Amino acid sequence: MSNTTDHDGTLDLQRRHVLATYGAAELMLVRGEGVRVWDSQGRCYLDFSAGIGVCNLGHCHPRVTAALQAQAGKLVHVSNLFYNENQPRLAALIARHSFGGRVFFCNSGAEANEGLIKFARKWGHDQGRYEILCMQDSFHGRTLATLAATGREKYRKGFSPDMPGFRFVPFNDLAALEAAVRPETAAVLLEPVQGEGGVIPAKADYLKGVRDLCDRRNLLLLFDEVQCGMGRTGTCFAHQQYGVEPDGMSMAKALGNGVPMGAFEVQARYDQVLTAGTHASTFGGTPLACAAGIAVFEAFDQDGVLENCRAMGRLLRERLEGLGRKHGVVREVRGLGLMIGADLTVPVKDILSRCRERGLLVLSAGETVLRLLPPLIVRPDEIAAAVDIIDAAMAEAAAAAR
Ligand SMILES: Cc1ncc(COP(=O)(O)O)c(C=O)c1O
């Protein structure tokens, strides 16, 4: 946090009392509105990270804020030993916007994936099937089971032994997946668009092929839509653009537009796999969090959010491709909707810091991919302002590389 003056001792408290498990967080952000955030010095930034794809409606969206304020004064929490009026309403909205399944609520993406993993194990248990085939370069979370399902060594390093029951195959390679299936295999788990792995969409015929393989070999197909779901790719869930349905799917991040929550949904025909007493979460589906989720779906249905995402996604991609031609530092621009990656020939770290200095927050994915996840409500003038900043950052980076 070298750029930030410690006016009131907050940074000192951070350094002395918070475990430093995150990389350099050089800004103290204190306020947000729409596509903008402000730091403790009053400096404004365009936020094209949206909290790593969390605030898909932008910061402090009026619908979400109003729903939270009303619910906070009415009932914040009840245990799942009782019903609350928001949980079934949100479950119905998720079902209506996806494949009409049954929903379990939890608090994060990792926890949602843990639930899917438990679902698959319970389903396969009586036949001695437990193994889940996962993808190289995938990311599913930081708990022990989701780490074991994550196809990147660097996240697991130092936490061995890995939880057993997971094996990896290359993403977008149907033949490799088919060859990996063995009698103990119960499920296939993948992100329809890999996020942390470099913003890599599944190929159209690949997902269809995986669905067909799972049907032929009696395997569950599980999608992790924690990052690519909730409108990010221009449809409510990314898999809807591929014309395939999973047996189960996880979601989190943008589900509460910043209020911590996660969920997984399984097809209604599997409603007897996880029965009373087999899975639980103290905070899952609390009335406060579900009020936020309901407001998010209302915005999708009534405010043209997904249409805007598709149009702005096309615009941003075109503009980035233009920058690629201009500076010669972009290998490829890829993605779906407003989940966009630009694979660079220069270190992405440099671009991130150069953008930040100019008032734009962006993300990386790996060492070379510039990842852009702006709020889905972003306007053309905000895209133009962000692209101007990336333009300047790329010009400097290209000059430095010469
Ligand atoms: C695809 C995917 N799955 C799971 C997770 C983990 O979510 P959380 O950090 O909420 O546990 C992430 C987080 O980035 C993710 O991108």
The ligand as an ORCA input file, in Angstrom:
! r2SCAN-3c Opt
* xyz 0 1
  C     -14.546    -20.477    -11.582
  C     -14.370    -20.227    -10.108
  N     -14.779    -21.158     -9.229
  C     -14.648    -20.980     -7.908
  C     -14.099    -19.833     -7.389
  C     -13.963    -19.666     -5.908
  O     -14.892    -18.758     -5.449
  P     -14.740    -18.126     -3.973
  O     -13.512    -17.285     -3.986
  O     -16.011    -17.344     -3.780
  O     -14.626    -19.267     -3.020
  C     -13.660    -18.836     -8.266
  C     -13.035    -17.602     -7.754
  O     -12.383    -16.861     -8.434
  C     -13.797    -19.027     -9.663
  O     -13.396    -18.108    -10.541
*
